[in-house]
Each structure stands twice: as C-alpha cells, then as structure tokens.
Amino acid sequence: MPNNSQRPFLTIVIPAYNEEKRLPPSLQKIADYLRLQSYSAEIVVVENGSTDATSAVVEQFGRQHIRPDDRFRVQLLHSRPGKGIAVKTGVLAGQGDYLFICDADLAMPIEEIRKFLPPTLPPQSYDIAIASREFPGAVRYNEPAYRHLMGRVFNLLVRILAVPDIQDTQCGFKCFTREAAQLVFPLQRIDGWGFDVEVLFIARMKGLRLLEIPIDWYYQADSRVRPVQDTINMVRELLKIRRFGRAGLY
C-alpha cells in the first residue's frame, strides 16, 4: 500500500549487538525485498554497545548497496547496551506509519513481513501484530527441544503474571502502528530482554488490540540468546514489570 505522506510507510528497526557478520547478508535480503514493494520504507539499525565492526558494516552497506532510485534508506543509530533500549531508540526515531521490530539474524524470513501489513491485514484491524511460533499455522525449523521447552516454561510465567492470552511474547518480530508505538514505547522502562513482555503489558493496560500472526521460524545456531542466564534475567525483569504496574508507572 503506497504512502502518499512524507513519512515512509514502513520502518524496520533492527537492534544490533556485535552483528558484523550477520548484518550484511540480512540487510541485503531486506533491501532486495523492499525493492519489490510499492511503498516507501526505512531500515533503522541501532547499534548498542558492540565491540566489533557492526557500525562500520552498516555504514558500508548504505554507501555501497543503496541505489539512487531506491524507495528506502538505511539509518544507523546508537544506544547504550541492552536490546530493550536499542529497540526503544529505533522505534521512537522511526518515521513509518508501521514500525516493525526485526532481529538481525532474520530467523523469520523477511518475506513473512507481508502478513503484518495492509492489505493482508486490513487497516484499523489491530494495534500490535506479534509474530508467533506457537499460534496455529506456525512452523518451527531445527529448534532444539530444550530451547522450545524453556520458552514454553517462561511463557507460562508470562501468561500467569503479565500477558495472559499471548502464546509467544518473545519472538523478536513485532509490528506496531505508529499510534500504538507512540503510546507504548515512551513508557518502556526495561532495557534488557524482558522489554517484549513490558511493551505488551503496557499495551494491554492501554486497551490496545494485540494480534498473533503465525510465522515460519528458523532456529539459528549462533543465536545471541543465552538460554539459562537470559531466562533468569527475564524472570527478574518480569517481576519488575509487575512492580512497575502496581506502582502506577505505566
């Protein structure tokens, strides 16, 4: 769907920590996909404390691979460490009518993004569309059984304590309408992995419409997730979200 305003139709926000190897092929796939679309777009990469050449490869990609006739651009931003603050920085800087959070590994093929946007989803039919590896119709590829089990245990805690009706809060691909993003993200307080639950918790408190979208998802052996340590940290952050909610901070 073309966007006749000066804003791009779509913003893709990619949090990036030490992603010098995975980002170039992912950016190329995204660029190739966007060139086939009729709408304007922007790719916002947010480097958050990397110690490698993440920033350099993004800048190099913008110089070498963005054509004068492309209807999209690549922007590099920086934030302090933490996936949550990187996403918040990118979303609040994004100019799109729709803002799509996208992991650098493209575990969800970029072609799936059409499921989250008009005309596949009618305008005004949702405020936040959540990529789900658990919703009927979703397919997981090559994920170790222990990783799936740990995710289901954490999701059970999420449904008990924060967001009762969402089966997969932690998938790194989510789409926000501009209005929803501007309502939710200024209230976000969690800088780490638990930010996904927090923004959905805030969205529920504000009465926003959440929609789960089944996707094809491919497990990445070089995932940045540390299953045990990150799960412990996310449980701590989940308890923080409950405290913040009770304190009226949202």
C-alpha positions, 0 to 999 in steps of 0.5 A: 500500500503506497504512502502518499505522506512524507513519512515512509510507510514502513520502518524496520528497526533492527537492534544490533549487538556485535552483528558484523557478520550477520548484518550484511547478508540480512540487510541485503535480503531486506533491501532486495525485498523492499525493492519489490514493494510499492511503498516507501520504507526505512531500515533503522539499525541501532547499534548498542554497545558492540565491540566489533565492526557492526557500525562500520558494516552498516555504514558500508552497506548504505554507501555501497548497496543503496541505489539512487532510485531506491524507495528506502534508506538505511539509518544507523543509530546508537544506544547504550547496551541492552536490546530493550533500549536499542529497540526503544531508540529505533522505534521512537526515531522511526518515521513509518506509519508501521514500525516493525521490530526485526532481529538481525539474524532474520530467523523469520524470513523477511518475506513473512513481513507481508502478513503484518501489513495492509492489505493482508491485514486490513487497516484499523484491524489491530494495534500490535501484530506479534509474530508467533511460533506457537499460534496455529499455522506456525512452523518451527525449523531445527529448534532444539527441544530444550530451547522450545521447552524453556520458552514454553516454561517462561511463557507460562510465567508470562501468561500467569503474571503479565500477558495472559492470552499471548502464546509467544511474547518473545519472538523478536518480530513485532509490528506496531502502528505508529499510534500504538508505538507512540503510546507504548514505547515512551513508557518502556522502562526495561532495557534488557530482554524482558522489554517484549513482555513490558511493551505488551503489558503496557499495551494491554493496560492501554486497551490496545488490540494485540494480534498473533500472526503465525510465522515460519521460524528458523532456529539459528545456531549462533543465536545471541540468546543465552538460554539459562542466564537470559531466562533468569534475567527475564524472570527478574525483569518480569517481576519488575514489570509487575512492580512497575504496574502496581506502582502506577508507572505505566 
